[in-house]
Amino acid sequence: MIREDSVSVIMSTFNDEKTVSSAIDSILEQSHKNLEFHIIDDGSKDSTMQILDSYSKKNKNLFVYQNSENIGLTKSLNFLIEKTEGQYIARQDADDISHSDRIYEQLLVMKKNNIDFCGTRAIVKQTNLVVPNISYYLPKKFLIKYKNPFIHGTLLFKKKVLQAVGGYDERFYYAQDYKLIIDLFQKKYLFRLLKQPLYTLNYSNNISINFKNEQKYFADCARKGISPNY
């Protein structure tokens, strides 16, 4: 049974032993306490799984799963969505940090305005710059034609909305967040991007940097509405 105002946070991690503890702590320290945390280790070869196990033993609302091999972010997130029991689903990346009031502030706005999904701006860890910068002030329905207006790790959704669009499109190994936002826009779901930066974003050695060409190809496919050949 879905609990009122309950939030399920989902996070997939792969070889993130250096950053995963900070990401987990940032969720456990949220001011909004009605939450559960679902984390999947996507076939890590370092000590990530041992770190996750240590947290699960100490936190009754933290649930850990493990893929025997690396299957990628898209399928891992869909697996986690099926495990959630919250009324809302929040994303968190394993190398980023959520500020303590992030979920509280997003939930407040969503409930007050009957919003279907919500993101926030972020502070870049390496530069202290706020992103999105100038593009924040542009119409999101214009931006979506060229780029994803939202930072994936900041997103909070009504669970029923994610389910209505079928979750993440598993044809998209990369740029799955962009494809999801396009799907949500096409269904005319209501959204908000908060001006306040409530997230710290890592721009070093992440998927967007390490697989830039692959990300571009999949983003182009999402933009054009075609199936990737992958």
Summary of the structure (lengths in Angstrom):
residues: 230
radius of gyration: 16.5
end to end distance: 37.8
largest distance: 46.2
contacts: 739
relative contact order: 0.16
helix: 38%
strand: 25%
